[in-house]
């Protein structure tokens, strides 16, 4: 006896807004992975010397790379925000036997994200 295989259309994720947002969220990880490749190449160019580093910085300053970085930033923000919104469904926190409201968990995650971002910005931008 052969198992039933339900046919699935290629565009199944376009039929429902929730499916579409889910697929977009998952695809943002591809952009983040691509960005990590550029970061690893940057580290390799730094190790290769000042000329290689300067050439790579010129490459990163091209209009196409600036556009890629803006799209990757938008993808990272979307991915992070949607992940924080999913956190209350993934983790149940209890304080004194009472469940912490989901909005509090999201707010705490966003506050921690902001705090870490400010510390990193302070470290990078201080002179």
C-alpha positions in Angstrom: 0.0 0.0 0.0 1.4 3.4 -1.0 1.3 6.3 1.5 -0.9 9.3 0.6 1.1 12.3 -0.4 -1.0 15.5 -0.3 0.0 17.8 -3.2 1.3 21.2 -2.1 1.4 24.2 -4.4 4.7 26.1 -4.6 3.0 29.3 -3.5 1.2 27.9 -0.5 2.7 30.5 1.7 1.2 33.3 -0.4 -2.4 32.2 0.5 -2.4 33.3 4.1 -0.9 36.5 5.7 0.4 34.5 8.7 2.1 32.0 6.4 3.7 34.8 4.4 5.1 36.6 7.4 6.4 33.3 8.7 8.3 32.5 5.5 9.6 36.1 5.3 10.9 35.8 8.9 12.6 32.5 8.0 14.1 34.0 4.9 15.7 36.9 6.9 18.1 34.3 8.3 19.5 33.9 4.8 20.4 37.6 4.7 21.9 37.4 8.2 24.0 34.4 7.1 25.2 36.4 4.1 26.1 39.3 6.3 28.1 36.9 8.5 30.1 35.8 5.4 31.0 39.5 4.7 32.0 39.9 8.4 34.3 36.8 8.2 35.9 38.1 5.0 36.5 41.4 6.8 38.3 39.6 9.6 40.4 37.8 7.0 41.3 41.0 5.2 42.3 42.7 8.4 44.6 39.8 9.1 46.0 40.1 5.5 47.3 43.6 6.0 46.4 47.3 5.6 46.2 47.1 1.8 43.8 44.2 1.7 41.7 45.9 4.5 41.5 49.2 2.6 40.5 47.5 -0.7 37.7 45.6 1.2 36.5 48.8 2.8 36.3 50.4 -0.7 34.3 47.3 -1.9 32.0 47.6 1.1 31.4 51.3 0.4 30.0 50.6 -3.1 26.3 51.5 -3.6 25.3 47.8 -4.0 27.0 46.9 -0.7 25.4 49.8 1.1 22.0 48.7 -0.2 22.8 45.1 0.9 23.7 46.3 4.4 20.5 48.4 4.6 18.4 45.3 3.6 20.3 43.1 6.0 19.7 45.6 8.8 16.0 45.7 8.0 16.0 41.9 8.0 17.8 41.7 11.3 15.4 44.1 12.9 12.4 42.3 11.6 13.8 38.9 12.7 14.6 40.2 16.2 11.3 41.9 16.7 9.3 38.9 15.6 11.4 36.6 17.8 10.8 38.8 20.8 7.1 38.7 20.1 7.3 34.8 20.0 9.2 34.6 23.2 6.2 34.4 25.5 4.9 31.4 23.6 8.3 29.6 23.9 9.0 30.4 27.5 6.6 30.5 30.4 8.0 32.7 33.3 6.5 32.5 36.7 7.2 34.9 39.6 5.8 33.9 43.0 3.7 31.3 41.4 2.0 33.7 38.9 2.7 33.7 35.2 4.4 36.8 33.9 2.3 38.5 31.2 3.5 38.1 27.6 3.8 41.8 27.1 6.1 42.1 30.1 8.4 39.4 28.6 8.4 41.2 25.2 9.2 44.5 26.9 12.0 43.0 29.0 13.6 41.4 25.9 13.3 44.7 24.0 14.8 46.6 27.0 17.7 44.2 27.2 18.3 44.5 23.4 18.3 48.3 23.7 20.7 48.2 26.6 23.1 45.9 24.9 22.9 48.0 21.7 23.7 51.2 23.6 26.7 49.6 25.3 28.0 48.3 21.9 27.4 51.7 20.3 29.2 53.4 23.2 32.2 51.1 22.8 32.4 51.5 19.0 31.8 55.3 18.9 33.8 56.5 21.9 37.0 58.4 21.1 
